[in-house]
C-alpha cells in the first residue's frame, strides 16, 4: 500500500516579517500570512511550493497528518489532570521516628527559671 499524495499544506508564520526584504513580505501577503503564529491551509501545487521555498526560513510547513498530530499533542498537554492531594498527618499505625520523639519536649519537664 503506497503513501497518499499530499493534498494540502498548513503554513504557520513563525518569524516576523519586520526587517525582511520587500519581496519576502509580498510572498507572505500572497500566502495570507499577516501576523505571527497565523496558520493557513494552502493547496499543494507548484506555485505554492515555490512561494514556500522563498520564505522557508520564516514559516513552518506541515502536512495535514503532521498538523493533526501536533493539535492532538497540544490538546493532551492542556487537558486537566487530577489534583494532587497532600496530607500532612501521619497514617494510622505509623509511629514517628525515635529521633523526633526524643527531640520533642515532654510535658513532665519543669521550665528552668
ABEGO torsion letter per residue (X at the ends): XBBBBBABBBBBBABBABGBBAAAAAAAAAAGBABBGBBBBBBBBAAAAAAAAAAAAABBBBBAAAAAAAAAAAAAAABBBBBBBBBABBBBGBBBBAAAAAABBBAABBBBX
